[in-house]
Each structure stands twice: as structure tokens, then as C-alpha cells.
Amino acid sequence: MSQPLICMTLTGKTIEEDIKLTQKYEKYCDVVELRADHLDENEQLLIRKFPALVKKPCILTIRRDSDGGNWTGNDFSRTNLFGRALAFADPDKKRNFAYVDFEEDYHIPSIQDAAQAFGVRIIRSCHNMTDPISNLRKRCDAMRKTGYEIPKIAFMPKTLSDVVNLFHESSLMTNYDHILVAMGPEGMPSRILTSISNSYMTYTSPPETSEKTAAIGHIDPVTLNDLYNFKGISKSTQLFGITGWPLVKTSSPEIHNMGYRHHDIDAVYFPIRSQLISESLNFAEQLDVKGMSVTIPFKESVLYYLHELSPEVMQIGACNTVVRKNYKWIGYNTDCIGFERALLEFLGNNVKTKKMKVSIIGAGGAAKAIAYTVKKLGMKACVFNRTLETAQKLAEKYDFQAAKLDETSAMILDEYSSLIIQTTSVGMNAEGPISPENDPIYFYKFKGTEKIFDIVYVPASTPVMRRASAAGCKVCNGYKMLEYQAYEQFKLFTGVDY
């Protein structure tokens, strides 16, 4: 099978807008899809000219609102628009639409015959915007009424298992062109690993119109090419990823994929979003993913599924890296290494860590690795957590103090305030004003002498960091920790120093 195509979906209100977007991103895509259902009504009359105005093969799509589109008119008007767009075929095929997208229940013989006569390939599509479709192979076979259509199925997965099923069924479909897409964030692997699903093409949207396709999970064409090296992915490419929930934003793919390019390693690293770590591991086993970074909230629950644990994982009780060898999952913890290196850089060479009294905010998987490092550096610490029993359990392990994370512990926090390490997800992706919802120690008044290390790195300055910085404190986010722990993961995955 040939390399899958990248199709950029155009949802501008005018032909001119869509032409400009095509010109801007033409080197990143092979095909463009003109979504005529998004055009202003007067612009729809001009769609016949569109293929001659761009340098790319074009798909004509007039998607009904029931299929996730913007067309609210009747079928008669839509059929007339299809007819207008396909009529008066030019002898130069490059000036005609190369494809037309008809839904599986749309059968107008005259329009279909015209498309076939003019060499326009028919994409026969089926969309379920709310639920998964399981019988993909059987459905695709049935959609090929004449045997020359390209069946396309796009569905909204409920779980990562629905995406696993897509790859399983696609492995049995090698005798004709087809397009299979799992939408939404969980479906991202189906858009990146199109070579592995034997799919004919993948769909992207330009950043300028991404809000129109955000819900269905389109990746922009620059990211697909430059970050995920889409054109370089084949069935022999090694697969790695990061799993967690909700996994809204992560910089890990940028770090890892840059390393693969630098070392000329045929590999790709991508998000694997799931509410269950068991589903992530099953996905990895089914697609032969060699290793994964493990993030919130799976750093502890993943331990139940591992066959071997590194000494650090055994001591810390949390794992952020899994590697599959000889059909067994081996767990490692690189958070402790990444945190120690980043922290010492932040504190500076002359700081005597053994004299520091440290507050650890939170008692989850990341906090466990940080407590391990804090103890290793000889610091005294107090663990603060909303559930006191959880804080006590972690604190006892290292002979630390424990306290409840609320205003009743403000004085204790002040005592352990030479360094405050924020380990929770509170403040992640936070926008807008500072509030108790996005600042985990909202009740604490900074003196200006504290040092604040927040392991969150999106945004670069979290609400608690902004508040501390305004008081004169020295602050640091978690990006360097992410970077340094990723370097350790990279070596575990590839055997090569980053």
C-alpha cells in the first residue's frame, strides 16, 4: 500500500479564504477538502472554479448537519450544488475535483454516474459523532456498492478500546482503499498512525480554523508533519507514547520526537489518552508500543500491571516510565532524577540543602518521587495534602512531618517555607485570575524569601507562581524537570543518550 495522504479540511466562509489557507500550507498536505457546507451561500455558487485555483487535488464535501457538517438545507438543493460542481468537466483533470464525498445513504445515480464518467473518485462516508462503530470491516464492504468507492468511517470512541478495535479491523482490510478515523482526543493515534491502520488518508485542519474541528480532534498539518513526522511513519517504525488522563496538553512528544530525528531513529512518540491504565497497556500491547511515559493519574495504579520494578520504583512506590521487553512490562521512575537535576540548578551551587526546611504540596505519584529526592538531599520536610492520612503515610516513610492542606496549616507551612514544592495538578492549564481553585496554597501569604518550585509547566507561570513572584520570591516551573526526566526515558526506550 502507498504512503497515506494528508488531507487538509477547508472550512472558510469564502473561496478566497480557502485558497489563501491552501497556499499557506500547501507543502504540508497532499489533498484539500473543500467543505462547501461552510461557505457563505453566495460563495457556494463559485465552487466549480475552486480546483483550478489551487495546486492540490480537491475533495468536494457538502456535509449535512446530522453528520457533523454545516449544511441545513434540503437534499434537493444539495444535489443541485453537487451537480453544479461536477458539471462541465475540463479535459485537464487537475482543474476538476479529484474526489467527491457522499454519505452512505446518499445515492443519486445521475450524480454518481457523472462523477465516475469524469474520473472523480467517490468517498462513501459514514459518521457517528457520538458513539463508536464496531463492525468496521463489514460496514466498509457494504459501503462499496459498485466496488470503486473509497469507504470512510469516522466515529467517536467512548474508550481507548474502541481505537484498538479500529487498528485490529483495519489490519484485515488490505485489498481496497479505505479511510478509518477515530475522532476526539482518544482517537488521535488513528490520525497519526494512518500507515499502520492501512488508511488511505488522514484529515487535518489549519490552525486558523481549528475551533471548527476541535471537537473531532483534527491535528494541524504543521504539527502532523513537523512534530510527528507523519510521512516517515511506516509499519517498521518503533512506537512510543505518553499515557494519562485528561492529558490535555503535553510537551513530551516534542522532546522525544526531536531526539529521534537528531539520532536518525525510526520512531514516533504520541499521546495515548485513556481513563484506565489497563486500557493504555492493552493498546500498547496490541500495537506493539515499546514504551510509555506514565503521567497523572496512573503513576501508582500502573504498578499493579507491571512484571518487574526498578529499585527506584520499589522504594518510591510510583512509576512514570514503562518499557516492554520479552512480552513483560518493566517499570522505572525517572521523575526523581529529573527533579533532582532541575532543583539543584534552580537552587544554585552554593545552597546547602541539608539546612533547608521544605514543604511538599500533595502526596500523589509525583510527590512520592520528590519526597524520595528531598530525603536523598538531606532536607527536612513536611508533606501537605487535603487527605491528611495520605500525607502521613508518605511522610512516615521518610521521617517527615505531615499536615492537612488547608488554612489551618498556614503556620506549619510558614515553618517549612524555605522551599515550597508544588506537586499537584492544581493550576495546570489555568487561565484567568488567581483563585482557590487554581492556587493550592491560596491561604498562604508569601514573605518574599521563599523559593517556589511548581512541577506544572503549562502555563509557564502558574497562579501560585505568579502570586509568589509578585511577592518577591524566586520561582521555577516544571519544564526542566520534564526535560531531564525525558532524557532518562529516551535512553530507556532507545538505548541511546539523548
C-alpha positions in Angstrom: 0.0 0.0 0.0 1.2 3.5 -0.9 2.0 6.2 1.7 -1.2 7.6 3.1 -2.2 11.1 2.1 -2.6 14.2 4.2 -5.9 16.0 3.6 -6.4 19.5 4.9 -10.0 20.3 5.5 -11.0 23.9 4.5 -13.9 25.4 6.4 -13.6 29.1 5.4 -16.6 31.2 4.6 -15.3 32.3 1.3 -13.4 30.7 -1.6 -10.7 33.3 -1.3 -10.1 32.4 2.4 -9.8 28.7 1.5 -7.4 29.5 -1.3 -5.1 31.5 1.0 -5.1 28.7 3.5 -4.2 26.2 0.8 -1.3 28.4 -0.4 0.0 28.8 3.1 0.1 25.1 4.0 0.4 23.5 0.5 3.8 21.9 1.4 2.2 20.2 4.4 -0.7 18.5 2.6 -1.4 16.3 -0.4 -5.1 16.9 -0.8 -7.5 19.6 0.3 -11.2 19.1 1.2 -13.4 22.0 0.2 -16.2 22.0 2.8 -18.8 23.8 0.8 -21.3 23.5 3.6 -19.2 26.1 5.5 -19.2 28.6 2.6 -21.5 31.6 2.5 -24.5 31.0 0.3 -23.3 33.2 -2.5 -19.8 31.7 -2.4 -21.3 28.2 -2.9 -22.1 29.1 -6.5 -18.4 29.5 -7.2 -17.2 26.1 -6.1 -16.8 24.7 -9.6 -13.9 27.0 -10.1 -12.1 26.0 -7.0 -9.9 23.1 -8.2 -8.4 25.3 -11.0 -7.5 27.9 -8.4 -5.3 25.6 -6.2 -2.4 23.3 -6.9 -3.7 20.4 -5.0 -6.2 17.6 -5.7 -9.5 18.6 -4.2 -12.3 16.7 -2.4 -15.8 18.2 -2.6 -17.8 17.7 0.6 -21.2 19.2 1.4 -21.7 17.7 4.9 -25.2 17.6 6.4 -25.6 18.8 10.0 -26.7 15.3 11.1 -23.3 14.1 10.0 -21.4 16.8 11.8 -21.5 19.3 9.0 -22.9 22.8 8.5 -25.5 22.1 5.7 -29.0 22.7 6.9 -30.8 22.9 3.5 -32.7 20.1 1.9 -31.3 17.2 -0.2 -32.7 18.7 -3.4 -30.6 21.9 -3.0 -27.6 19.9 -2.0 -27.9 17.6 -5.1 -28.1 20.7 -7.3 -25.0 22.0 -5.7 -23.1 18.7 -6.3 -24.3 18.8 -9.9 -23.1 22.3 -10.4 -19.7 21.5 -9.0 -19.2 18.4 -11.1 -20.7 19.6 -14.4 -18.7 20.9 -17.4 -15.7 18.8 -16.7 -12.4 20.2 -18.0 -10.2 18.0 -20.3 -7.4 18.8 -17.8 -8.4 16.6 -14.8 -6.3 18.9 -12.5 -9.0 21.5 -13.0 -11.7 19.2 -11.8 -12.5 17.8 -8.3 -10.4 14.7 -7.8 -12.8 13.3 -5.2 -16.4 13.8 -4.0 -17.7 12.7 -0.6 -21.2 11.2 -0.5 -22.7 9.7 2.7 -23.5 6.0 2.7 -27.3 6.8 2.4 -26.9 9.3 -0.4 -27.4 7.6 -3.8 -28.3 9.8 -6.8 -27.5 7.7 -9.9 -27.1 10.7 -12.2 -24.6 12.4 -9.9 -22.7 9.2 -9.2 -22.5 8.4 -13.0 -21.2 11.9 -13.7 -18.5 11.6 -11.1 -17.5 8.2 -12.5 -17.5 9.4 -16.1 -15.3 12.4 -15.2 -12.8 10.3 -13.2 -13.9 11.7 -9.9 -13.3 9.2 -7.1 -16.2 8.7 -4.7 -15.5 8.7 -1.0 -18.5 6.9 0.6 -18.7 8.1 4.2 -20.3 7.3 7.4 -20.1 9.5 10.5 -21.2 8.8 14.1 -20.5 11.9 16.1 -21.4 10.4 19.5 -20.7 6.7 19.5 -18.2 4.1 18.3 -18.8 1.8 15.3 -17.5 -1.7 15.9 -18.2 -3.7 12.7 -15.8 -1.6 10.6 -14.8 -4.2 8.0 -18.3 -5.4 7.3 -19.6 -1.8 7.1 -16.8 -0.8 4.7 -17.5 -3.9 2.5 -21.2 -2.9 2.3 -20.5 0.7 1.5 -18.6 -0.2 -1.7 -21.8 -0.6 -3.8 -20.0 -0.6 -7.1 -16.6 -1.7 -5.9 -14.8 1.5 -6.8 -15.8 3.8 -3.9 -13.4 4.6 -1.0 -15.4 3.8 2.1 -14.8 6.2 5.0 -15.9 5.6 8.6 -15.4 8.3 11.3 -16.7 7.6 14.8 -16.4 9.0 18.3 -14.8 6.4 20.6 -16.0 6.0 24.1 -12.8 4.4 25.3 -9.3 3.6 24.0 -10.5 0.0 23.4 -12.7 1.4 20.6 -9.5 2.7 19.0 -7.8 -0.7 19.5 -10.6 -2.2 17.6 -10.1 0.2 14.7 -6.5 -0.9 14.3 -7.5 -4.6 14.7 -10.2 -4.5 12.0 -8.0 -2.3 9.7 -5.3 -5.0 9.7 -7.7 -7.2 7.9 -8.6 -4.6 5.2 -5.7 -4.6 2.7 -7.5 -5.3 -0.6 -9.0 -1.9 -1.2 -8.6 1.8 -0.3 -10.4 2.8 2.9 -10.4 5.6 5.5 -10.9 4.9 9.2 -10.9 7.7 11.7 -11.5 7.6 15.5 -12.4 11.2 16.4 -11.8 13.2 19.6 -8.6 13.2 21.8 -8.7 9.4 22.4 -8.7 8.9 18.6 -5.5 10.9 18.0 -3.4 7.7 17.4 -5.7 6.8 14.4 -4.8 10.1 12.8 -1.0 9.8 13.4 -0.6 6.1 12.7 -2.6 6.0 9.4 0.2 3.9 7.9 -0.4 1.2 10.5 -4.2 1.3 10.0 -3.8 0.9 6.2 -5.9 4.0 5.8 -5.9 5.9 2.5 -5.6 9.4 4.1 -5.8 11.3 7.3 -7.5 14.6 7.9 -6.1 17.9 9.3 -7.3 21.5 9.7 -5.3 24.7 9.5 -4.7 26.4 12.9 -6.7 29.4 11.7 -10.0 27.4 11.6 -9.1 24.8 14.3 -12.0 25.8 16.5 -14.4 24.4 14.0 -12.8 20.9 14.1 -11.5 20.9 17.7 -14.3 18.6 18.9 -13.5 15.9 16.4 -9.7 16.0 17.1 -8.1 17.3 13.9 -4.4 17.9 14.2 -3.0 20.9 12.3 -0.8 19.9 9.2 2.4 21.5 10.5 2.2 19.6 13.8 1.4 16.4 12.0 4.4 16.8 9.7 7.0 18.5 11.9 6.2 17.1 15.3 5.0 13.6 14.4 6.9 13.1 11.2 3.8 11.6 9.6 5.4 10.9 6.2 8.2 9.0 7.8 5.9 6.6 9.7 5.7 3.0 8.4 4.9 -0.4 9.7 8.6 -0.7 10.8 8.6 2.5 12.8 9.1 1.9 16.6 6.2 3.3 18.6 6.4 5.1 22.0 3.9 7.3 23.8 2.7 9.1 26.9 -0.5 8.0 28.7 -2.6 9.8 31.2 -5.9 11.5 31.8 -7.1 14.0 30.9 -3.7 14.6 29.1 -5.0 17.9 27.6 -1.5 19.3 26.8 2.0 17.7 26.9 5.4 18.8 25.7 6.8 15.3 25.9 6.2 14.5 22.1 8.3 17.5 21.2 11.2 16.4 23.3 11.2 12.7 22.3 10.5 13.1 18.6 13.2 15.8 18.4 15.6 13.2 19.9 14.6 10.6 17.3 15.2 13.0 14.4 18.6 14.0 15.9 19.8 10.4 16.2 18.1 9.3 13.0 16.0 6.7 14.8 12.9 5.4 13.0 10.4 6.0 15.9 7.5 8.2 16.8 6.1 9.3 20.2 2.5 10.3 20.6 -0.3 10.8 23.2 -2.3 7.7 24.3 -5.2 9.2 26.3 -7.3 6.9 28.5 -9.2 6.9 31.7 -7.8 3.5 32.6 -4.2 2.5 32.7 -5.2 -1.1 31.8 -6.6 0.1 28.5 -3.4 2.1 27.8 -1.3 -1.0 28.4 -3.7 -3.2 26.2 -3.4 -0.6 23.4 0.3 -0.7 23.7 0.4 -4.5 23.6 -1.9 -4.7 20.6 0.1 -2.1 18.5 3.5 -3.2 19.8 4.3 0.1 21.5 7.7 -0.4 23.0 7.5 2.0 25.9 5.3 4.7 27.5 5.7 7.7 29.8 3.1 7.5 32.5 1.6 10.7 33.9 -1.3 11.8 36.1 -3.2 9.8 37.4 -1.6 6.5 36.7 1.8 6.7 38.4 0.7 4.5 41.2 -2.1 2.4 39.7 0.3 1.2 36.9 2.3 -0.8 39.5 -0.4 -3.5 39.6 0.2 -4.3 36.0 4.0 -4.4 35.9 6.1 -7.6 35.9 9.3 -6.0 37.1 10.2 -2.9 39.1 13.4 -0.9 39.2 14.9 -0.3 42.6 13.7 3.3 42.5 10.2 2.3 41.8 10.2 -0.2 44.6 11.5 2.5 47.0 9.3 5.3 45.8 6.1 3.4 45.2 5.4 5.2 41.9 6.3 4.7 38.3 6.5 7.2 35.4 8.1 5.0 32.7 7.2 1.6 31.4 9.2 -0.4 28.9 8.0 -3.6 27.2 10.7 -6.4 26.9 10.1 -10.0 26.1 6.3 -9.5 26.5 6.8 -8.1 30.0 6.3 -4.6 31.3 9.2 -3.2 33.4 8.6 -0.1 35.5 11.1 2.8 36.1 11.0 6.2 37.8 12.9 9.0 36.0 10.9 11.7 37.9 13.4 11.6 40.8 16.4 12.0 38.5 14.8 14.8 36.5 13.6 16.6 39.6 16.9 16.4 41.4 18.8 17.9 38.4 16.3 20.7 37.9 16.0 21.5 41.5 19.8 21.8 42.1 20.0 24.1 39.0 17.2 26.2 40.4 18.7 26.5 43.9 22.3 27.2 42.7 25.6 25.7 43.6 26.1 27.4 46.9 22.9 26.3 48.6 23.3 23.9 51.5 20.3 21.6 51.0 20.7 19.9 54.4 19.7 23.1 56.2 16.5 23.6 54.2 13.0 23.0 55.6 10.8 22.1 52.7 7.0 21.9 52.1 5.8 19.2 49.7 2.4 20.1 48.4 0.5 17.0 47.5 1.1 13.3 48.2 0.4 11.6 44.8 2.7 9.8 42.4 4.9 12.8 41.6 5.1 13.7 45.3 6.4 10.3 46.1 9.4 10.7 43.7 10.0 14.2 45.0 9.9 13.1 48.7 12.5 10.4 47.8 14.8 13.1 46.3 14.2 15.5 49.1 15.3 12.9 51.6 18.3 11.9 49.5 19.4 15.6 49.6 19.2 15.6 53.4 16.4 18.2 53.6 13.7 18.3 56.3 10.2 18.3 55.0 6.5 18.4 55.8 4.0 16.8 53.4 0.8 18.7 52.9 -2.3 17.0 51.5 -6.0 17.5 51.5 -6.4 14.0 52.9 -4.2 14.0 56.0 -3.9 10.2 56.2 -2.3 10.1 52.7 0.2 12.8 53.7 1.0 10.9 56.9 1.6 7.7 55.0 4.1 9.4 52.7 5.7 11.4 55.5 6.3 8.4 57.8 8.3 6.7 55.0 11.0 9.4 55.2 10.6 10.6 58.8 9.0 13.8 57.6 6.1 15.8 59.2 2.6 15.8 57.8 -0.2 18.4 57.7 -3.6 18.9 56.2 -3.6 21.2 53.1 -5.8 24.0 54.2 -5.8 27.3 56.1 -5.4 25.6 59.5 -1.9 24.6 58.5 -0.7 28.1 57.4 1.7 28.4 60.3 3.2 25.0 59.7 3.7 25.9 56.0 5.4 29.1 57.1 7.8 27.0 59.2 8.7 24.8 56.2 8.9 27.6 53.7 12.5 28.0 52.6 11.5 25.8 49.7 7.9 25.1 48.6 7.5 22.3 46.1 4.0 22.1 44.4 3.4 18.6 43.1 -0.3 18.5 42.4 -2.1 19.2 39.1 -3.8 22.3 40.6 -3.0 25.2 38.4 -2.4 23.1 35.3 -3.8 24.8 32.1 -5.1 27.5 34.4 -6.3 30.7 32.8 -7.7 33.9 34.3 -7.4 35.3 37.8 -5.9 33.6 40.7 -8.4 31.7 42.9 -8.6 28.9 45.5 -9.5 26.6 42.6 -6.2 27.1 40.8 -3.8 28.0 43.7 -3.3 25.0 46.0 -1.9 27.2 48.8 -4.2 30.2 48.3 -4.3 30.7 52.1 -0.6 31.3 52.5 0.9 34.8 52.4 4.3 34.9 50.9 7.0 36.9 52.6 9.2 37.2 49.6 12.0 34.9 50.9 10.6 31.6 49.8 11.7 29.6 46.8 8.8 28.0 44.8 9.2 25.0 42.6 6.0 24.1 40.8 6.2 20.9 38.7 3.4 22.1 36.5 4.8 23.7 33.3 1.6 24.7 31.4 1.1 27.5 31.8 4.8 28.6 32.2 3.8 30.7 35.2 1.1 29.1 37.3 -1.2 31.1 39.5 0.8 30.2 42.7 4.0 31.1 40.9 2.5 34.5 39.8 1.4 35.3 43.3 4.8 34.2 44.8 6.8 36.1 42.2 4.7 39.3 42.8 5.8 39.0 46.5 9.5 38.8 45.5 10.0 35.0 45.7 12.3 33.1 43.3 10.1 30.7 41.3 10.6 27.8 38.8 8.1 25.7 36.8 8.5 22.0 36.0 9.7 22.2 32.4 13.3 21.5 33.2 12.2 18.6 35.4 10.1 17.3 32.4 13.1 17.7 30.1 15.6 16.0 32.3 13.3 13.0 33.2 12.5 12.7 29.4 16.2 12.4 28.6 16.4 9.4 31.0 13.2 7.9 29.4 14.7 8.3 26.0 17.7 6.2 26.9 15.5 3.6 28.5 13.4 3.5 25.3 16.2 3.6 22.7 19.5 2.7 24.5 20.9 5.9 23.2 21.9 9.0 25.3 19.6 11.9 24.4 
